């Protein structure tokens, strides 16, 4: 039996079990109907290196409807010194466009950003503001702020009200005396459904203005280093 002869709902289920996105993409080259069927699967869970973010932005600019298919965006930093890093201006513009596109559709459920590269690598305030535009839909937010200039920029993500956020994981390994009063306000006032909180901070001289004893009352797990 050829795949094309199966009902669309069965085909959709079959495609959901294909682990590699490259194989899904190849399947989409079979014909036009298969291409249409696999598109949501290609954009549903996006894991991408920063160097490829401008390419993704251009793809969504050409196909705006694809932004509504995305549920999870995982951003991956360069793994080593020899890995390509995009121009800061180009990366900022691309990320701002991506998060704005996702926010217009309102379907983005999770953002994951962890950097294991140098402390010099970080996002500018417009990027953090872009992430925060998705505050109504996000259920999972994992993020890392390492660069010194981010000590106030990243706070833009703490200001909106997150009605559906369940999981919040924040890594601030360089947050020596960083002001975190706005993070405190986020925990106590802006995340009523929060169930899991994980914080990674310096063992000494950590952030200022943070009192976990006043965290949201329904919190089920809390970790701090």
C-alpha positions as CSV (number, residue, x, y, z in Angstrom):
1,X,0.0,0.0,0.0
2,X,1.3,3.4,-1.0
3,X,1.3,6.2,1.7
4,X,-0.7,8.4,-0.6
5,X,-3.6,6.0,-0.5
6,X,-4.0,6.4,3.3
7,X,-6.6,8.8,4.8
8,X,-5.0,12.2,5.6
9,X,-5.6,11.8,9.4
10,X,-3.7,8.4,9.3
11,X,-0.9,9.9,7.2
12,X,-0.6,12.8,9.7
13,X,-0.3,10.2,12.6
14,X,2.4,8.3,10.7
15,X,4.4,11.5,10.0
16,X,4.3,12.4,13.7
17,X,6.3,9.3,14.5
18,X,9.2,10.1,12.1
19,X,12.0,11.3,14.5
20,X,14.2,13.2,12.1
21,X,13.0,16.4,10.5
22,X,15.2,15.8,7.5
23,X,13.3,12.6,6.7
24,X,10.0,14.5,7.1
25,X,11.3,17.1,4.7
26,X,12.2,14.5,2.1
27,X,8.8,12.9,2.4
28,X,7.3,16.3,1.6
29,X,9.2,16.3,-1.7
30,X,7.1,13.3,-2.9
31,X,4.2,15.4,-4.2
32,X,2.2,18.6,-3.5
33,X,-0.4,16.9,-1.2
34,X,2.4,15.3,0.9
35,X,4.2,18.6,1.0
36,X,1.1,20.3,2.5
37,X,0.7,17.5,5.0
38,X,4.2,17.6,6.4
39,X,4.5,21.4,6.7
40,X,3.0,21.6,10.2
41,X,5.4,18.8,11.4
42,X,8.4,20.7,10.1
43,X,7.5,23.9,11.9
44,X,5.9,22.5,15.1
45,X,9.0,21.9,17.1
46,X,12.0,24.0,15.9
47,X,15.5,23.5,17.3
48,X,17.9,25.8,15.6
49,X,21.4,27.2,16.0
50,X,21.7,31.0,16.2
51,X,23.6,31.0,12.9
52,X,20.6,29.7,11.1
53,X,18.0,32.0,12.7
54,X,18.1,34.6,9.9
55,X,17.4,31.8,7.4
56,X,14.3,30.8,9.5
57,X,13.2,34.4,9.6
58,X,13.3,34.6,5.8
59,X,11.4,31.3,5.5
60,X,8.6,32.6,7.7
61,X,8.6,35.9,5.9
62,X,7.9,34.0,2.7
63,X,5.4,31.8,4.4
64,X,3.7,33.7,7.3
65,X,1.2,31.0,8.0
66,X,4.0,28.7,9.1
67,X,4.5,30.8,12.2
68,X,1.1,29.6,13.4
69,X,2.3,26.0,13.2
70,X,5.2,26.5,15.7
71,X,4.6,25.3,19.2
72,X,8.2,25.0,20.5
73,X,11.3,27.1,19.7
74,X,14.7,26.0,21.0
75,X,17.6,28.3,20.3
76,X,21.1,26.7,20.3
77,X,24.3,28.7,20.9
78,X,27.5,27.9,19.0
79,X,29.2,24.9,20.6
80,X,32.8,26.0,20.2
81,X,35.1,28.8,19.1
82,X,35.2,27.5,15.5
83,X,31.4,27.5,15.1
84,X,29.9,30.3,13.1
85,X,28.2,33.1,15.0
86,X,25.8,35.5,13.2
87,X,26.2,39.2,13.1
88,X,24.6,40.7,16.2
89,X,22.4,43.2,14.3
90,X,21.2,40.5,11.8
91,X,20.5,38.1,14.7
92,X,18.6,40.7,16.7
93,X,16.5,41.7,13.7
94,X,15.7,38.1,12.8
95,X,14.8,37.1,16.4
96,X,12.6,40.1,16.8
97,X,10.8,39.2,13.6
98,X,10.4,35.6,14.7
99,X,8.9,36.3,18.1
100,X,6.6,39.0,16.6
101,X,5.4,36.5,14.0
102,X,4.7,33.9,16.6
103,X,2.9,36.4,18.9
104,X,0.5,37.4,16.1
105,X,-0.5,33.8,15.7
106,X,-0.7,33.1,19.5
107,X,0.3,29.4,19.3
108,X,3.8,29.4,20.7
109,X,3.9,27.2,23.9
110,X,7.6,26.9,24.8
111,X,10.8,28.9,24.3
112,X,14.1,27.3,25.3
113,X,17.4,29.3,25.3
114,X,20.5,28.1,27.0
115,X,23.9,29.3,26.2
116,X,27.0,27.3,27.1
117,X,29.4,29.6,25.2
118,X,31.3,32.6,26.5
119,X,29.7,35.1,28.9
120,X,30.0,37.7,26.1
121,X,27.2,36.0,24.2
122,X,23.7,37.4,24.9
123,X,20.6,39.0,23.6
124,X,19.7,42.7,23.3
125,X,16.6,44.1,25.0
126,X,14.4,44.0,21.8
127,X,14.9,40.2,21.7
128,X,13.8,39.8,25.3
129,X,10.8,42.1,24.6
130,X,10.0,39.9,21.6
131,X,9.9,36.8,23.8
132,X,7.6,38.6,26.2
133,X,5.1,39.4,23.4
134,X,4.2,35.7,23.6
135,X,3.2,35.9,27.2
136,X,-0.4,34.9,26.7
137,X,0.4,31.5,25.1
138,X,3.7,30.4,26.7
139,X,3.6,27.4,29.1
140,X,7.3,26.8,29.3
141,X,10.1,29.4,29.4
142,X,13.7,28.4,29.7
143,X,16.3,31.1,29.4
144,X,19.8,32.1,30.1
145,X,21.3,35.6,30.5
146,X,25.1,35.6,30.7
147,X,26.5,38.8,29.2
148,X,27.2,41.7,31.5
149,X,25.1,44.1,29.4
150,X,22.1,41.8,29.9
151,X,21.7,42.5,33.6
152,X,18.9,44.9,32.9
153,X,17.9,44.0,29.3
154,X,16.6,40.5,30.2
155,X,14.2,42.0,32.7
156,X,11.9,42.9,29.8
157,X,10.7,39.3,29.8
158,X,9.6,39.5,33.4
159,X,7.1,42.4,33.1
160,X,4.1,40.9,31.2
161,X,1.4,38.7,32.8
162,X,1.8,35.0,31.9
163,X,-1.6,33.4,32.5
164,X,-0.6,29.9,31.3
165,X,3.1,29.6,32.3
166,X,3.7,26.4,34.1
167,X,7.5,25.9,33.9
168,X,10.1,28.7,34.4
169,X,13.8,27.9,34.3
170,X,16.3,30.7,34.5
171,X,20.1,30.5,34.4
172,X,21.9,33.7,35.6
173,X,25.5,32.3,36.2
174,X,27.0,35.8,36.1
175,X,24.3,37.6,38.1
176,X,26.6,39.1,40.7
177,X,24.6,41.8,42.4
178,X,22.2,42.0,39.4
179,X,18.9,43.8,40.3
180,X,16.1,41.2,40.3
181,X,13.2,43.0,41.9
182,X,11.2,42.7,38.7
183,X,11.9,38.9,38.7
184,X,10.5,38.8,42.2
185,X,7.4,40.7,41.0
186,X,7.0,38.2,38.1
187,X,7.1,35.3,40.5
188,X,4.6,36.7,43.0
189,X,2.2,38.5,40.6
190,X,2.6,37.6,37.0
191,X,2.6,33.7,36.9
192,X,-0.5,32.5,38.7
193,X,-0.3,29.0,37.2
194,X,3.5,28.4,37.8
195,X,4.2,24.8,38.9
196,X,8.0,24.5,38.5
197,X,10.7,27.0,39.1
198,X,14.4,26.4,38.5
199,X,17.0,29.1,39.1
200,X,20.7,28.8,38.5
201,X,22.7,31.7,40.1
202,X,26.1,32.4,41.5
203,X,26.8,30.7,44.9
204,X,27.9,34.1,46.3
205,X,27.1,37.7,45.6
206,X,24.0,36.7,43.7
207,X,21.1,38.9,42.5
208,X,19.6,41.6,44.6
209,X,15.9,41.9,45.5
210,X,15.0,38.2,45.2
211,X,13.1,36.5,48.0
212,X,12.0,33.0,47.1
213,X,10.0,32.7,50.3
214,X,7.4,34.9,48.6
215,X,7.2,32.8,45.4
216,X,3.8,31.9,44.0
217,X,1.8,29.7,46.5
218,X,1.0,26.8,44.1
219,X,4.6,26.2,43.2
220,X,5.3,22.4,43.3
221,X,9.0,22.4,42.8
222,X,11.7,24.9,43.3
223,X,15.5,24.6,42.6
224,X,18.2,27.1,43.1
225,X,22.0,26.8,42.7
